[in-house]
């Protein structure tokens, strides 16, 4: 028996009496002097809008028959099926001003005509299941047009339409189409928001846009972080979901379900009954479950309207075949994919009917390999004239291998890595039927319309995220949808070539018999935390009710065994409700156990308020998995034990990298056997180098064993990028891209966690915090903080040119400013104006210095001053760094306490005339000790500042730092790009009174011919201590005593062994890498 909510579509007149709501006057909707073409006119009340039963509706078949005789062939896309006695609705059914959106055809096809009345004349939620290539996009456009009509004025910006598709290419395709149809024609602003359109101005774009094309993950992120989230939600009037069957996929289904459930909750709890949901999909058996879930209320009592159209309504009849081939358990996916190349000739011969064939392969390289294999035994050229035509059309092809395949065998190759002109030539050859066989990657299934009579999917696995994975349901259906050319074919064929063990699964899938199940329960804890943060869930009762509004609850009632519930059928509903309650309570307890939500007794009081903590907000903000956030909390904060509070140890930079490498987000990064030799070579086979200088070909922090697991692999790859070590392995470079994208997100979370944790600042974790800042800086720039490859940060300077700078001892911006233009060009073998451009870029870097002033006891004044403010104020957009460049100001003390941390932009500093000051209140017991002040650029390497200042009591508020008589401390910190100064900070402590003066030491440095030598008279070798902190490279210094050279390395060694100085140990923890 069919569902009571399933609309039978035998008679269009059954729907003429729907209530259409409050419409505005028709004079503002339709253009004047054209009303005689419309099926309703200016004198008709829009409030009683119905289909006009005029002669134009009663003779549609006759009109179409007469009109089709005068059409050009390019317009004959939707012929009337003789076996279906149903009229096709003409485009003239729409108001005049919107007809140009459908200018390619005069009549809507059968599928579009069937759903037209409910789409265009009602505001009901709808779920439409229709075969591929049946024109579902037009249905979405009709829903948009209905909304525009109801809004009366197109100049209104108080509405939004969300189009959500699971594939970025689909979003890009709709954006291109609708930018022309709606933005250019009707001034409706259309934007695309996906992972490929990363933009810091997403918020402002979102506020001004009317139609937003986005993916589930991006929309999830927007609804989590947007400042004006509620106002934006209230403006949404139409939510379009494409390919909703993807909800059943394990990797992405939970996100789609959570986002749509959130939209339902926000809309209906705010009484926004104007929000309409419309979902379209391929043929699925349990479409009624989607209709129940997308009901117009939170209790799922008003299901959406259902249209379930079978394959018989496809414009071109499609025969689907699944071929299963034996595959040994020992055979890899790669080898199986190669073996299918030798099966293609027979498949093409059996199913192509000598018509164009499109073959989808898993990789770009695989397309050429398969084409060359087929070319050895097959030739698809009709005659000599056909060959001459191919010769003429391919004379401009740049790829000789592909040109040879086309000319000699009539076989083409198409993928995104090819030259765009080559792709265009091949597309035209295939569209004009001059090319009979075309090999392509799955990306061609979306974005480029190249229909074929026969489509072959060669293997159901493709190479993604550095491993072979199954194609998603959407990808399979998109590829199958390319079969059939309405202009030429009445039938078409799609063949899937897969393993014999998977044959039954794909037969079930393509016939639409595969039930779609929820995946929300697999990642419920993350989504539950998000809803608590967004306050869509405020107590246990609301949490349970939210779960009951999800697709999970709908399917639990239908198929509880899938979710591991063995129920007594007599008490089925009671068991399901009990299961949901226990599942919700368990997840809430897990969140509370690691301080992601505030403690409350929700078990005894179901109305007790659930409040998110700062940690919970960070987890939601950065979309972290629960296990990752739990690991960060346990490793970076204080641990509670039964005996006493235990301090979490300080984390070195290496320990933070390892902590990040073990994140749950990297679960899909695998350690492959063929990579171990490369990774072990980078890791020096687990042997720490004996020399002080790290080999340029190995990483800095060598793991003391061979690479055994993915976390070790990730740690090595991160360090290899920091060290500018080239890696030529394609798979590893793919891994690196994925690793850095995720690692930057996690490092941001670590920074905020350490900086805003309420109890953190009073605890001894300054070292951990500054190392986390350095780690984020390194991940952003992909360089060590003291890397010599600093010129990689300049535009158009890559790794090889950066190596040339290093080999010519140009490893600082100061050094560039000391050279003439022609000297730089000569050293690097470059032509003018290369030297001038490099010098100009270096001059546009900010030069900061830190002024320190002791006030009364326990108070100090720190002031950051931009020395080159006049130059920077004249630079456009903030010079080399940009106005939005982030600068982190950090202060710590000798007890390892984080005294202060602030982040500001270069723009803030310039607006304040190049001065930023901060008065600090310190512990009164700090008198006579030191504080450490750092200025770290979060997105640039080579110009950081690190200073040490002594705090003492002073009655004179103008009194500044003095050098004590008993303990002389000489500090020289010269900014990296300041002319005529050295790139080093030197701290020399000497108990003797006859130590050289500061001015004399400065003079000795500037007068010295050898920049690696400093003349310091009368210094006792056993008593001196020297530290160097330098932002680009380590210099070797020598001290002279009585004409005898004392190697600085021995002094540094003695300093490292001195464990009495707490300040030294802190600095070493931050900057010591050997």
N, C-alpha and C positions, 0 to 999 in steps of 0.2 A: 504494500500500500504506500502511495506517495505521501510525502510530508504535507500536513495541512497548510504549510507556508510555501509550498512549491506552486508557483504560478503556472497554470496551464496556458498555452499560448495559441489556442485555436481561433480566438476571436478578439481582435484588437478593441472592438467596441466595449468589451467588458470593463475597460479601465477608464472610460471617458468621464466618470463621475468622481474622480479623485479630488480631494481638497488640496488646493495649491498654495494656500497661505496668502499672506498680504503682499501683493505686487503693487508697483508704482504705476503711474499713468503711462499708457502706451505711447503717447506723443514723444516721450523722452527715450523710448526704447527703439522705435523703428524710424528709419529715415523717411522723410516726406516724399510724396509723389511715386512711391513704390508699393503702396499698401495693397494695390490690386493683385500683386504677385503673392502676397502672404495668405495663409489660410485663416488668419484672423486680422482684423483691421483696427484703425484708430478708435472707432466708435464702440469697440467691444470692451467691456470691463475685464481687466486682467484678473480681478479677484475671482471671476467665474470662468477662468480660462479652461477650455476643453478643446478636444479635437473637433474641427469643423467637418461635419459630414456633408461636404460639398461634392459636386461631380468629380472634382479632381481626385478625391479619395476612392470613389466607386469605380473608376476606370483606370486605375494605375497600371494594370497589366497591358491594356491597350495603348496607353500613352508611352509606356516603356518600349513596347514593340515598335511603335512608329518612330519614336525618338532614336532608338538604337540603330536604325537603318542609316541615319545621317551622321552617326558618330565616327570619328577617326578610330583606328585600331587601338591607339594608346589609351583611349577612354574605356574600352570594353574590358574592364577588370571584373565586373560582377554580373555575369549572365544570369538570366532567370532559369532556374532548374525546372524542366518540364514536368517532373514528377511531384513538384510542390506547388500546390495551388494557393499561393499566398502572394499578396501584392508587396512590392518593394516600395519603401517610402522614399519619395524624392527629396533632394536637398532643398527644394523650394519650400519644404515644410518649416524651414528655419526662417527667422527674420532676415531681411535682405542684407543687412550689414555683416552677418556672420557667414553668408554663403561662400564667400571667397576662401574660407578655411578649407572647404571641401571642393575646390575648383577642379580637381582631377577626375571627378566622376559625378554624374547627374543623379544617381540613385544609391542609397545605402544598400549593402548586400543583405543576404538573408539573415545572418546572425545579428547584424546591426539593426535591421528592421524589426526583428523579433523582440529585442529588448528596448526599442526606441521609446515606447510609451512610458515605462517605468523610469527610464533614465532621464528623459527630457521633461516629462510632465508631472513628476512627483519628486519629493525630497526624501524618499525612503532609502535606508541603507540597503545595499545590494551586494550579492556575491554571484559572480558570473563565471561559469566554467565552460570554456569553448576550446576547440582544437587550435593548433598552431596555424598561423597564416590566415586567420579568419577575420582580421581587422579589429582586434580588441582595442587598439589605440584610439580608433575613431569613437568608440564607446566612451572612453575617458574624456575625449574632447567635447562630446555632447554634454557630459555632466558639467564641465567647466563653463560652457556656453549658457546652460540653464542658470548657473550661479551668477554669471555676469548680467543676465537679463533681470534677475531678481534684485540686483543691487542698483538698478536704475541708472546710475551715473558711472561711467568708466573712469572718471577722474578721481573717484574715491580710492583711498589707500588703506582703508580700514578692513581689508579682507585678505586672507591668504589661502592658497591651495597648496597642499603638500602632495607631491608625487614621490612615493618611496618604492625603489626597486632594489633587488639584492645585488645587482652587478653595476659597477661604475660605468661600464660602457653603455648600458641601457639608459642610465641617467644622462650621460653625455649626448646620446642620440635624441632623447626627448627634449633636452635643452636646445639643441640645434634646431629641431623641428618647431618647437613652440616659441622660440625667440623670433622666428620669422612669422609664424601664424598669429601669435598673440601680441608680441612686443612691437614688431614693425608695423603690423596692420592695425592693431587696436590699442597700442600704448599701454599694454599690461606688462609690468616689469617681470622678467623671468631670470632666475639665477640657478646656478648649479653649485651645490655644496656636497662634496665628497672628499675622500682622502687624497684625490689628485688635484683638488683645488684649494689646498691649504692657504688660508688667508687670515691675517691677524685682524682684519676688519669684518670677519664673519658676522659679528653682532650688528654692525651698522647695515650691512647688506641685507640681513634678515629682517630688519625693521622696515626697510623701504621696499622689499620685494613683495610681489603678489603671488607668483607661482614659483615654488621651490622644488627643485629636483634633487633628491638626496638618497642616501643609502640608510639602512636601519642603524648601522653603527654610528654614522655621523649624526643622525637625528637623535639617537640616544645621548650622544655627547652634548649636543646643543641643548636638549631639554634638561640636562644635568647642570650645565654651567652658565647658561644665559642669565644675565642680570635681570632682564625684563621678561623672564620666562612666562609669568602669568598673563601679562598683557599680550604677549605674542600668542599664547594658547587661546586667548579669548577671540583673537582675530581670525583664527583658523575656521573656515566654513566648510571646507571639503578636504577629505583625506583619501587619496587614491593609493591603493596598494597593488602593485604589479607582482606577478609570480608569487602569490601568497602560499603556494604549496611548498616553498622553500622553508616554511616554518617547521617542516618535518626533518630538516637536516640537522645533524648533531652539532655542527660547528657554528651555525648561525641562527638556528631556529629559536633558541631561547631569547636572543636579543630582539627578534621581530615580535615575539609574543609579549615580552615585557614592555616594549615601546607602545604597542597597540593597547595593551591593558592600561598603561599609564595615561594614554590619550583618552581612553574611555572614562577613567576615573576623574581626570581633570575637567573633562567636558561636562559630564552628567552630574558631577557633584557640585559644579558651579552653575548648574541650570542652563548650560549652553546647549540647548536642544537643537540649535541650528547647525551643529556639526554633523556632517554626513560622511559615512564611511562607504567606500565602494572598492571592492576587491575583485580582481580578475585572476584567473589561473588556467592552467592546462586541465585536461580531464582528470578529475579525482573522484574516487567513489564516495567519500564521506563529506561531501560539500555541505550537507545539512548541519554538520557540527560547526563549520565555520559560520554559517548563518546564525546559529544559536549564540555563538560567542560574540559576533558582531551585532548583537541586538541593540536597540535604541534605548536600553536602560541597563543599569548595573546588575540587575537580577536576572538578566537573560530571559525575560518574559515576552519580549517583542522581537522575535528573530528577523533577520534581514530577508529581503526578497531573494529567491533563488532562481537562477536560470541555468539549467544544465543541458548544454547542447552537445550532441554526439558528433563523431567524426563524419557522419553522413552529410553534415552541413558545411564541411570544408569546401572551399571553392574548387580545389583539385583533390580528387580522391587519392588517399595515401595508403599504400601497402607497406607495412612495417615487418621487417624480417630480422631475426636475431640468429646469428651463426655462432655456435660454440665450438672452440677448437681445444683439443687436448693440450694440457700444460702440466708438465711434471712438477711436483712440489719443490724440486731443487732448482727449477728454472726461474731466473729473476724476471721481474717485470720488463726490464730493458731488453733482455734476450727474447722474451715472448713478443714484444712489440716489433722487434726486427724480423722475427719469423713470419709475421703477418704480411710483410712486404711481398713475399713469394706467393701469397694466396690471392692477391688483388686482381691479377689478370683474369682468373676464372670467374671471380665475382662480377667484374665489369662486364664480361662476355655474357653472363647469365641474366643480369638484371638491367643493363643500360638501354637496351633496344636501340643501340647506336646513336644515343642522344647524350647531351652533355652530362658529365659526371663530376661531382665535387667530393673529394676525399679529405677528411679531417685527420690530422696527425697530432701527436702529443707535444712535439717540440719543433722549433724552427729548423734545426739541423735535421730532424727526422723527416721533414717535408722533402728536402733535397735528396736524402738517402733513399726514401721510398720511390721518388720519381726516377732516380737513376736505376734502381733495381727493376722497375717496371719497363723502363726504356730498353733494357737488354733483350727483352723477348716480345715486346708489343710496339705497334706503330699505329697511330691514329690520324693518318693523313689520307684524304679521299683520292686526290689525283695531283698531277703536276701543277695545275692552276692553283689548287689549295696551298701547295708548298710555296709557290711564288708569292702568293698573297701573304703567307706567314713571313717570308723573307722581307717583304716590303714593310710590313707593320712592325717588325722587330729590329729594324736596322738601328734604332736609337736606344735599344736596351743596353745598359751598362754592364750587366752581369753576363759574361760569356758562357758560363755553364748553363744558365737558364735559357739563353738564346739558342744554344745548341740543342737543348731538349725540345724546345718549341718547334724549331725549324725541321729537325730530323725525325721527331717522333710525335709531334702534336700534343705534348705534355707540358703543362705549366706549373709554376710554383708561386705561391703568394703568402707572404707573412709580413708582420709589422717591422721587421728588421731590414727590409729591402728599401732601395731608393724609391722615393715617392713617385717619380716619373715612371720607373719600371712597373710599379704596382698599377698605375693608371693604365698603362699599355695592356697589361695582362687582363685587367678587369674588362676593358673594352673588347678584347679578343674573345673572352668567355661569354660576355653578354650577347655578342653578335654571332655566337655559335661557330666561330672560327677555331676555337680551342675546345677540344672534346673532353680532355681530362685535366683537372686542376687540383693540385695538392695544396692544402692550407692548414694553418693552425686553427684552433677553436675560436680565436678572437674574431675570425672572419664571420662567424655565425651572428655577430652583432655589429651593427654600424655600417656595413657595406652590403647592399642588397644584390647578391649574386645567386639567384635561384637556379637550380639544376633539376634535370629529370631524375637523376639518381644521386643520392647522398650516401656516402659510406663513412662510418665512424670506425676508424682503424684503431682498435683497442679502446677499452672504456676507462683507461687510466691515463693521466697526463702528468707531466713533470711540473710540480708546484711546491714552493718552499723547500727546494732541494731534495725532494723525494717524489716517488710516484704515488699519486692519490687518485681515488675514483672521481670521475666527473660528477658534478652535482646534478641533481634532477633538472634544474633550470638549464644548465649547459647542454645536457642531452636533448632536451626538448627544443632548445634554440637551434641546435644543429639539424635535428630532424625537420624543423620548420622550414629549412632552406629547400626542401624537396618539393617540387611542383612549380610550374611556370603557368600562371593563369592565362597568359596570352597564347600559349602554344599547346599545353598539355591538358588532357582530361584526367589522366592518372599519373602518379609518380611513385617512386619507391625509395625507402630508407632502409639501409642495412647496417646493423650493429655487429661488429666482429669482437668477440670477447672470449674469455676462458669458458670451458665447458661447465665449470662449477658455478659460474655466474649467469648462465644462460636463462634460467628460470626467473631470476630476480629482474632481469631487464625485460623479459617478456611481460612480466607483471606490471612493470613501470610504464612501458609504452602503451599498454592497453588501458591504462588508467585504473588498474585494480589494486594499486598499492595504497593501503590506508595511511593517512598522514597522522602521526602521533606527536604529542608535545615533547619538547626537550627541556622545558623549563626546570624540571626537578633536578637536573644535573648541575645547574649553576644557580639554584634558588637563593643561596645565602648572599651572593653578590647583589642580586637584583632586590632582595628584601632590604639590604642595607641602603641601597639607592633610594628606595621609596620612603624609608624612614628619614633619610637626609632631606628629601624633597617635601616631607610632611604630608605626603599622600597617604601614609600610614602613621597613625598616632598612638595606637594601642593594640593589644592582642586581638580584640574583636575585629578591628578594622583590618588587621593583617590577615585574619582568616577569611573575612569577606572579600578582601582583595584577591586572595587565592581562588575563591569561588567564582570570581569574574574572569578568570583566565581560561585559556583553551585547555590547560592541564586538567582542570576540574571537569570540563565537558567530556574529555576523553576518558577520564578516570571512571566516570559513570558507565561509559560504553565498553571499555576494554581494560578493566583493572589488572588483569593478569600481565599485561605488557609492563606495568609499573611495579611488578613484584608483589601484588596483593592477592592473596588467596582468600576470597570472600565467601561467606555464607550467603547464598542468594536470598534467603528470607530476610536478612537484615543488611542488605547491600548498601543502602543509603547511609545507614547508621555507621557502618564500618568505614565508608569513604570519608564521612565527616570526621570521624575519630582519627583516621590516618592523616588527614590534612592538619588537624589540630596538633598532633604529635610532631609532624614534620615542621610545622611553623615554630613550635616551642623549642624543638631541638636546635633549629637555626638561630633563634633569638638567644638561646643560652650560649651558643658558640660565639656569637657577636659580643655578648656581654663579657665572656671569659677573657677576652683580650682587649677590653676597654674600647670597643668600637661603638657601643651604645652605653648610655649611663645605667648604673644599677637601679633596678626597680623590681618590685614584687608583682610581676604581671601574672604569675600563676594564681595567686590568691585574689588578685584584683585585676580582672581582664580589662578594666578601663584605665589602669595606671598608664601614665603617659610614657611613651617610648621616645627618648631623645638621643640624637646622634652626638657623639663626641667629636672633638677636633680630628682624632684619628679616623673615625668613620667617615667624616666629610672628605678627608684626603683620599681615602680608599675609593670613594665614589667619584671624586673630582678627576682622579688620574686613571680610573677604570682598572684598578688593580684586582687581581684575584685574591681571595681570602687567605690562601696559604702564603702568598707573597707578603701581604700586609702583616700577617701574624709573625712571619720571620723577621721583618723589619722592627716590629715592636719589641720582640723578645731579645733581639741583638743590639738594639740602639738605645734602649731605655733601662731603667732600674728594675731589677727582678725582685719580686716578693717571695720570701721563703718562710718556713715555719719558725726558723731560729731568729733570723734578722734580715734586714734589708741588705741585699747584695748589690754591689756596684757593678754595672756593666762595664767591662774594660774598655779603655780607649781603643779606637779603631784606626789603624794605619791605612794609608791609601791602598795598599795591596789587599788588606783584609776587606775593605769596602768593595773593591773590584770583585773579590771572590764571593762576597755576600750577594752582590748584584747578579753574578753569573749563575747562582743557584736558584734564581727566581722561577716560579712556576710558569711564568709567561714564556719561558724558553723550552717548554716541554717538547715542542715540535722540532727543535734543533737536535739533530742526531750526530753521533760520532761514527763516521764511515771508515771502514778499514783502509781504503785507499788514501785517506787524508792523514793517517797517523805519521807517516814519514815526514811530511811537510811540517806538521805541528810539532813533532819532536825535535826537528831541526831548529825551528824558531825557539823552542824551549831548551835548546842546547842539551837535549837528551837527559834533562833533569840534573845536569852538573852545573853548579854555580861557578862562574868564571873566577879564577884566582886573581886576575888583574883588576885594578880599581876601575879602569875605564871599561864600560860595557861595550861589547862588540856590537857594531851597527847592524849586524844581521840577526841578532837575537834580541829577545825581549829583556826588559830591565829586571822584573821580578820573576826569576826562574823558579818554576815549580819543581820541588826536589824529588820528582819521579817522572816517569814517562806518562804521556797523556792517556788516561784510562776512561774518562767519562765526559759527557757533554759540558759540564761546568768548567772543567779544565780547558777544554777546547775554546769555550767562550772567553775565558780569562786570557788565554794566549792571543786570540784574535783581536781582542780589545787593545791589548798592549802593542800588538804589531802595528795597528793603525796609529796609536799615539807616537810610536817611534818612526813613522813614515817608512815602514818596511814593505816593499812591494810584494804582493801575492798574486801570482798569475793563474791560480786555479779558479775556474769559473764558479764551481759550486761553493767554494769558500767565500768568494766575493758576494755571492747571493746571501750567504749566511750573515756576512758582515753587515750588509744593508739592513737586514731584519733585526740583528742584534742591536745596532746603534739606535734604530728607531724606537725600540722598546726600552733600551737602557737609559736614554735621555729622559723618558717619561718617569721611570723609577727613580732616577737621581734627583729630579725635581721634587718628587714626593719626599725623598729622604731629607732634602734641604728644608722643606716646609715643616716636616715632622720635628726636626731638631730645633728649628728656630721658634716654632709656636707651641711646642709642648709646654703646658703650664708649669710643670715642675722641673723643666730641663735646665733653665738658666742658673739655678742656684747649685747645680751639681757640676762635678769636675769632668766636663766633656768638651772643653774648648778644642782640644786636639782633634777629636772626632768631627766637630763641626767644620773646622777650617779644611780638614781633609775632604769632607763631603763637598765643600765649595769647589775645591781644586778638582775633584773628580767630575763634577758637573761641567766645569770649564773645559776639561780635557775631552769629555764626551761631545761637547758642543763644537769644539774646534778640531777634534780628532788629532790633537797634538799633546805631548807632555807639556806641563806648564813652563818648563825650562828648555823646551826643544830648540835646537839650532835652526830648525826648518820654519822659522817664523814668517818667511816671505811667501809661503804657501797660502797665507791668508789674503794676499793681494790678488786682485782680479787677473786672470789669464796667466797665473804662475802656478804650474803644476809640480808634480813630484820631481821630474827630471831637471827642470830649471831650478827648483829649490836646492837640489843636490849640487848644482853648479855654484850657487851662492855659498853653500857650506864648504865646498872644496876650495873656494877662493877666500876663505876666512871672513866672509861677510855674513856674520851671524847675529847682528844687532842692528837696530834702526839707527843707533848712534854712528855706527861704522859707515852706513850709507850716506849720512849727512856730512861725513868727513871727506868723502870722495867727490871728485868731479864727475860730470855726466859721462865724458869720454872714457874715464877710467873704468866706470861700471860696465860700459858697453864693450870695452876692450877685454876686460876680465871674463865676461860672460859670452863673448862672441855674438853680440847683438848690435843691431843697427839703431841709429837715432830715429825717434826720440825716446827709446827705451829708458836710457839713464835718467832723462829729465822726468819722465812719468813716475819712475820709482822714487826719486827724491821728493817730488811733489806729494806723492801719496804718504811718504814718511813724515813730511812736514805737517800734514793734516791730522796727525795723531795728537791727542791731548797730552800735555805735560803737567802732571800734578805734583804737589809737594805737601807735606804734612807739617803744620805748625803746632807746637805743644806748649801749653802754659799751665804751671802749677798755680792753683788758686789757694783757698784756705784748705786745711787738712781734710783729705777725703774728697776734694773736688778738683777736677782738671778740665781744661778747655782744649779741645782738639779742633783744628781748623784745616780743611782741605782747600788749597788754593791752586787754581789753574794758572800756571806761569805764562802760557801762551794764549791767554784769553782773547787778545786782540786778533790773533790769527784765526783762532777757532770760531770766533763770532762772525767772521766774514765767510766762513766755509758754508757751502750749501748743504743742507740736510745733515749737518753734524760732521762733515769731513769724512775721513776713511771709515770710522766706526758706525756712523749713523746716529741720529738723535735718540733712537730708542735703545741704544746700547746700554746694557745693565752694568752697574758698578756696585760691588758689595763692599761695605765698610765694616770691618770686624776688629773687635778689641778683646784681648784676653789677658789674664794676669799670670803670675808665677805659680799660683795654686791650680792652674789649669781650668779656671772658671771662665765661662763666656760672659764677659762684662757687658758687651753691647754688639749688636749687629743691625745694620741697616742696608737697604737696597734702594738705589735711586738711578735715574737715567741721566745720560749725558745732557739731554734736553733740560732736565731740572737744574743741573749745574750751570748751564749757559744762561738760563733765565734769571739765575741769582747772581749774575755778574761774575761767574767763575769761582764763587766762594760757597762753601758748605761747612757749617760749624756745629759742634755738639758739646754740651757741657755734661760731664759724667760725674756721678756721685759714686765714689769708691768706698770700699771697706776702710775704716780708719786705721786698722792694723796694717795697712799696706804700705805705710810710710817707710821709705828707704828701699822699697822693692821696685821691680820693673813691671811695665805693662807692654804688651805687644800690639802694635797697630798695623793692620794690613788693608790695602786697597786692591781688590781683585776684580778685574774685568771678566765678566762671566762669558763673554763671547769673543775674547781676543787674547792672544798670548804675546808676551814680550814687553809689557809696559806696566806690570804690577809693581806695587810698593810694599815693602815690609820694614817697619821701623820698630826700634825698642827705645822706650823712654823711662827715666827714673822718676818715681813719685816721692815727694818729700814735703814737709810742712813749711809753709811760707806765709808770713804775716803781710808781706807785700804782694798784692794781687798782680802786680806787673812783673814780678820776679820770674825769670825764666830759668831754664835748666843750666846748672853750673857743673863743672867737673870737680868732684871731690879730691881733696889733696892726697888722701891715703890710697885711694883707688882711682887711677886714671882710666877713663873710658873714652876712647876716640871712636866716633861713629861717622862714617862717610857713606851717605846714601845718595848716589847721583842718579837721577832719572835716566832711563834707558836712552832717550832720544835727545838729551840735553847736550849741546855742543861742548867740545873740549873737556869732557869729563870721562872718568872710567865707569864701566858697567859693573860695579861691585860695591858691596858694603863690607867694611872692615871694622872689626871690633878687637881692639888690643888692650889688654889689661896688664898693668905693670905696677908693682908696689914701690919701685924706686922713684925717687923724686926727679931724677935727671932724664925722664922720658922725653922724647921729642914733642914739641908743641904741635897743635893741630895745624897751624899755618905752615909750619916747616914740613910736616908730613904731606900736606896738600901740594906744597911747592916741589917736594921730592917726586911726587907722582907725576905732576905735570911736566917737570923738567927732564924726567928720565927718558932716555932714548928707547930703552926696552920697556914696553908697557907691562911686562911680566916681572919687573923688578922694582922693589921699593927699598929706599935707603932709610933704615932706622938705626941710628947709632946707639951704642951702650944698652943693648937689651940682653938680659941674661936668658940663655936658651932654656934653662930649666924652669924659669918662672913665667915666661910669656905664654899667652893663650890667644889664639887667633881663630875667628870663625869667618867664613865667607858665605854670603847668600847672593846669588847672581841669577838673573832671569833668563839668560840665554845659553851660557856654557860655563864650564868650570875652568878657571885659570890656574896656572901653577905660579906661585909666588916664591921669591927668595928674599931672605932677610940678610943684611950684611952686618957683621960684627967684627970690628978690628980686622978688616980686609979678609974676613973668612966668610964664605957663603954657607948659610944654614938652610938646608932644604925645608921648605914649608910643609912638605908631606909628613915629616917627623913630628912637627908641631901639631898638625891636624890630628895625627894619630894619638898623641898624648891627650889632646882635647877630647877625642871620642871616648877615651878610657876614663875620663873624669866624670864620675856619676854623681858628684856632689851638687853640681849646678842643675837645679830643676829647670831653669829657663833653657839651658842648652839642650836638655833631653826633649823638651817640647819642640824646639825648632828642628831637632834631628828627626823626631817622629813625623814632622810634616814634610820635610824636604830631603831627608837622607834616603837614597835609593840603592846605595852600593850593598 
